[in-house]
Amino acid sequence: MQQRHRDPLQYLNEQIASTQKYIVPFISEYFPLKAGMQVLEIGCGEAGNLKPFLDMGCVCTGVDFSAPKIEKGKAFYSNHPLADNIQLISDDIYNIKEFQAKFDLIILRDVIEHIHNQDKFMGLMKSLMAPAGVAFFAFPPWQNPFGGHQQICENKILSTLPYFHLLPKALYKAVLKLFGETEAKITSLLEIKETGISLERFENICRKNGYNTLVKKHFLINPNYEIKFGLKPRTLFSLFNIPYLRNFYTTAGYYLIAQDTQK
């Protein structure tokens, strides 16, 4: 496990920096952001991704089932000059019956690949969006070198070993046990194996549930890697943007989607 996964403040600051530099411009180019907009982040953790939106005057809501992460987020924002404009909720998004407002922007960054029943979720999201609202997704395709999130492994070899998460489930579990991973960590990694998603599956789910893709980008080098490893982001060359095969070397997909008003 890398040090950044042990230090919530470092991870939060990384989120703030990369969201400000890459995600806000990506969204803004196609959906102008304004003060007063309602922004929801699902799976927000400590809510670092929301700070750039809060800073520009948006009204922000974050939801995460981890109570400790939500409490750290609340402490982080307690002294923010716009602290009254952010609400952090510890709950499962499926359990929340109603919010006070419909959302102009919904954010899921490195979250959709953890959600069970993604079809159901995309249907639920419609009830949360304002009619002219949009949703931003960023996620690693399951088949990419570290799509199994094996970087969270305690074992140093496994945490840097690409593609081994693609092994059959029984063999994958056996390798994790052999290298001394805890039962809790194995359960977490197997759950990710169950919910991992490809670019094609995501796009199919969007179409099936009545969404249009406004813009998408596929990255050979994830924008997150700049602050993590000092690597400059690189989008996928058109020559290599081959459906299905691209999942094995795309490290992040960025999507901005909206409801198809014709359906």
C-alpha positions as CSV (number, residue, x, y, z in Angstrom):
1,M,0.0,0.0,0.0
2,Q,1.3,3.4,-1.0
3,Q,1.8,6.1,1.7
4,R,-0.8,8.3,0.0
5,H,-3.4,5.6,0.8
6,R,-2.5,5.9,4.5
7,D,-2.6,9.6,4.7
8,P,-6.2,11.0,4.2
9,L,-5.0,14.6,4.1
10,Q,-2.5,13.9,1.4
11,Y,-5.1,12.1,-0.6
12,L,-7.6,14.9,-0.1
13,N,-5.1,17.5,-1.3
14,E,-4.3,15.4,-4.4
15,Q,-8.0,15.3,-5.2
16,I,-8.3,19.1,-4.9
17,A,-5.3,19.8,-7.1
18,S,-6.2,17.4,-9.9
19,T,-9.9,18.3,-9.9
20,Q,-9.0,22.0,-10.1
21,K,-6.5,21.5,-12.9
22,Y,-8.3,18.8,-15.1
23,I,-11.9,18.1,-14.1
24,V,-13.2,21.6,-13.7
25,P,-11.8,22.6,-17.2
26,F,-13.2,19.4,-18.8
27,I,-16.7,20.1,-17.4
28,S,-16.6,23.9,-18.0
29,E,-15.8,23.6,-21.7
30,Y,-19.1,22.0,-22.3
31,F,-21.2,23.0,-19.3
32,P,-20.4,26.5,-17.9
33,L,-20.2,26.5,-14.2
34,K,-21.7,29.3,-12.1
35,A,-22.0,30.3,-8.5
36,G,-25.2,29.0,-6.9
37,M,-25.3,25.8,-9.0
38,Q,-26.2,22.6,-7.0
39,V,-23.4,20.1,-7.1
40,L,-23.6,16.5,-5.8
41,E,-20.7,14.2,-5.4
42,I,-21.5,10.5,-4.9
43,G,-18.8,8.5,-3.1
44,C,-17.1,11.7,-2.0
45,G,-14.8,10.3,0.7
46,E,-13.4,13.4,2.5
47,A,-14.9,15.5,-0.3
48,G,-11.7,17.0,-1.7
49,N,-13.2,17.0,-5.2
50,L,-15.9,19.4,-4.1
51,K,-13.6,22.2,-2.9
52,P,-13.0,23.8,-6.3
53,F,-16.7,23.9,-6.8
54,L,-17.3,25.3,-3.4
55,D,-14.6,27.9,-3.9
56,M,-16.5,29.2,-7.0
57,G,-19.7,29.6,-5.0
58,C,-21.6,26.4,-5.9
59,V,-23.8,24.8,-3.3
60,C,-22.3,21.4,-2.6
61,T,-23.5,18.1,-1.3
62,G,-21.3,15.0,-0.7
63,V,-22.5,11.5,0.1
64,D,-20.3,8.6,1.2
65,F,-21.1,5.5,3.3
66,S,-17.9,5.9,5.3
67,A,-18.7,7.8,8.4
68,P,-15.0,8.4,9.4
69,K,-14.3,9.9,5.9
70,I,-17.3,12.2,6.2
71,E,-16.3,13.4,9.6
72,K,-12.8,14.2,8.3
73,G,-14.4,16.1,5.5
74,K,-16.6,18.1,7.9
75,A,-13.5,19.0,10.0
76,F,-11.6,20.1,6.8
77,Y,-14.4,22.4,5.7
78,S,-15.4,23.7,9.1
79,N,-13.3,26.9,8.7
80,H,-14.0,27.4,5.0
81,P,-15.6,30.9,4.3
82,L,-18.4,29.2,2.4
83,A,-18.9,26.4,4.9
84,D,-22.6,26.9,5.0
85,N,-22.7,26.0,1.3
86,I,-21.5,22.4,1.8
87,Q,-23.3,19.4,3.3
88,L,-21.7,16.1,3.8
89,I,-23.8,13.0,4.4
90,S,-22.8,9.6,5.7
91,D,-25.1,7.1,4.0
92,D,-25.6,4.8,1.0
93,I,-27.0,6.8,-1.9
94,Y,-29.7,4.1,-2.3
95,N,-31.0,4.8,1.2
96,I,-31.5,8.6,0.7
97,K,-35.1,9.1,-0.2
98,E,-35.0,12.8,-1.1
99,F,-32.6,15.8,-1.3
100,Q,-33.7,19.4,-0.9
101,A,-32.8,20.2,-4.5
102,K,-32.2,18.7,-7.9
103,F,-28.6,18.8,-9.0
104,D,-27.1,20.7,-11.9
105,L,-23.9,18.7,-11.7
106,I,-23.4,15.2,-10.3
107,I,-19.8,13.9,-9.9
108,L,-18.6,10.3,-9.7
109,R,-14.8,10.2,-9.7
110,D,-13.4,6.7,-9.4
111,V,-16.7,5.5,-8.0
112,I,-18.8,3.8,-10.7
113,E,-16.5,0.9,-10.7
114,H,-17.3,0.2,-7.1
115,I,-21.1,0.4,-7.4
116,H,-23.2,-2.7,-7.4
117,N,-26.1,-2.9,-9.9
118,Q,-24.8,0.0,-12.1
119,D,-27.9,-0.3,-14.3
120,K,-30.1,0.5,-11.3
121,F,-27.9,3.3,-10.2
122,M,-28.0,5.1,-13.6
123,G,-31.8,5.0,-13.4
124,L,-31.7,6.4,-9.9
125,M,-29.4,9.2,-11.0
126,K,-32.1,10.6,-13.2
127,S,-34.3,11.4,-10.2
128,L,-31.4,13.4,-8.7
129,M,-30.6,15.5,-11.8
130,A,-32.1,18.9,-12.8
131,P,-33.7,18.6,-16.2
132,A,-30.8,20.4,-17.8
133,G,-28.2,18.9,-15.5
134,V,-25.1,16.8,-16.3
135,A,-23.1,14.1,-14.7
136,F,-19.3,13.7,-14.8
137,F,-17.7,10.3,-14.5
138,A,-14.1,9.4,-14.2
139,F,-13.1,5.8,-13.8
140,P,-10.4,3.3,-14.7
141,P,-11.5,0.5,-17.1
142,W,-11.4,-2.9,-15.2
143,Q,-8.9,-4.5,-17.7
144,N,-6.2,-1.8,-17.4
145,P,-2.9,-2.7,-15.6
146,F,-4.2,-1.6,-12.2
147,G,-7.9,-1.8,-12.8
148,G,-8.3,-4.1,-9.8
149,H,-7.0,-1.4,-7.5
150,Q,-4.3,-3.8,-6.4
151,Q,-2.2,-0.8,-5.4
152,I,-4.0,-0.9,-2.1
153,C,-2.5,-4.3,-1.3
154,E,-0.2,-4.4,1.7
155,N,2.3,-6.7,0.0
156,K,4.8,-4.5,-1.9
157,I,5.1,-7.0,-4.8
158,L,1.3,-7.2,-5.4
159,S,0.8,-3.5,-5.0
160,T,3.0,-2.9,-8.0
161,L,2.1,-6.0,-10.1
162,P,0.0,-5.2,-13.2
163,Y,-2.8,-7.2,-14.6
164,F,-2.9,-10.0,-12.1
165,H,-6.4,-9.0,-11.0
166,L,-7.6,-10.5,-14.4
167,L,-6.9,-14.0,-13.1
168,P,-9.9,-16.2,-12.6
169,K,-11.5,-15.4,-9.2
170,A,-10.4,-18.6,-7.4
171,L,-6.8,-18.2,-8.6
172,Y,-6.8,-14.4,-7.8
173,K,-8.0,-15.1,-4.3
174,A,-5.4,-17.8,-3.8
175,V,-2.6,-15.4,-4.9
176,L,-3.8,-12.7,-2.5
177,K,-3.8,-15.3,0.4
178,L,-0.4,-16.6,-0.6
179,F,1.1,-13.1,-0.4
180,G,-0.4,-12.5,3.1
181,E,-3.3,-10.1,2.3
182,T,-5.9,-9.9,5.1
183,E,-9.3,-11.4,4.7
184,A,-10.8,-7.8,4.8
185,K,-8.5,-6.7,2.0
186,I,-9.2,-9.8,0.0
187,T,-13.0,-9.3,0.4
188,S,-12.6,-5.6,-0.8
189,L,-10.5,-6.6,-3.8
190,L,-12.9,-9.4,-4.8
191,E,-15.8,-7.0,-4.6
192,I,-14.0,-4.6,-7.0
193,K,-13.5,-7.6,-9.3
194,E,-17.3,-8.1,-9.3
195,T,-18.2,-4.4,-10.0
196,G,-15.3,-3.5,-12.3
197,I,-16.6,-1.9,-15.6
198,S,-15.2,-1.5,-19.1
199,L,-15.6,1.6,-21.3
200,E,-18.0,-0.2,-23.6
201,R,-20.2,-1.4,-20.7
202,F,-20.4,2.1,-19.3
203,E,-21.4,3.5,-22.6
204,N,-24.0,0.8,-23.2
205,I,-25.5,1.4,-19.7
206,C,-25.7,5.1,-20.5
207,R,-27.5,4.6,-23.8
208,K,-29.9,2.0,-22.2
209,N,-30.9,4.4,-19.5
210,G,-31.5,7.3,-21.8
211,Y,-28.3,9.4,-21.5
212,N,-26.4,11.2,-24.2
213,T,-22.6,11.5,-24.0
214,L,-21.7,15.2,-24.4
215,V,-18.0,14.6,-24.5
216,K,-15.5,11.8,-23.5
217,K,-11.8,11.5,-23.3
218,H,-9.7,8.3,-22.8
219,F,-6.3,8.7,-21.2
220,L,-3.2,6.6,-21.8
221,I,-1.8,8.4,-18.8
222,N,-4.4,9.3,-16.1
223,P,-4.4,13.0,-15.1
224,N,-4.2,11.7,-11.5
225,Y,-0.7,10.4,-12.3
226,E,0.7,13.9,-12.6
227,I,0.5,14.7,-8.9
228,K,1.1,11.0,-7.8
229,F,4.0,10.2,-10.0
230,G,5.0,13.4,-11.9
231,L,3.7,12.0,-15.3
232,K,2.1,14.4,-17.7
233,P,-1.4,13.3,-18.8
234,R,-1.7,11.8,-22.3
235,T,-4.9,11.1,-24.1
236,L,-5.2,7.9,-26.1
237,F,-3.9,8.1,-29.7
238,S,-6.7,7.7,-32.2
239,L,-4.8,4.8,-33.8
240,F,-5.1,2.9,-30.5
241,N,-8.7,3.8,-29.6
242,I,-9.9,0.3,-30.5
243,P,-13.1,-0.8,-28.8
244,Y,-12.6,-3.5,-26.2
245,L,-8.8,-3.7,-26.7
246,R,-8.4,-0.1,-25.5
247,N,-9.5,-1.2,-22.0
248,F,-6.2,-2.9,-21.5
249,Y,-4.1,0.3,-21.8
250,T,-6.6,3.1,-21.0
251,T,-5.9,4.3,-17.4
252,A,-8.9,6.6,-17.2
253,G,-12.1,7.5,-19.0
254,Y,-13.6,10.9,-18.6
255,Y,-17.3,11.3,-19.5
256,L,-19.9,14.1,-19.3
257,I,-23.4,12.9,-19.9
258,A,-26.9,14.4,-19.9
259,Q,-30.4,13.1,-20.1
260,D,-31.7,12.5,-23.6
261,T,-34.7,14.8,-23.7
262,Q,-36.0,13.0,-26.8
263,K,-36.8,9.8,-24.7
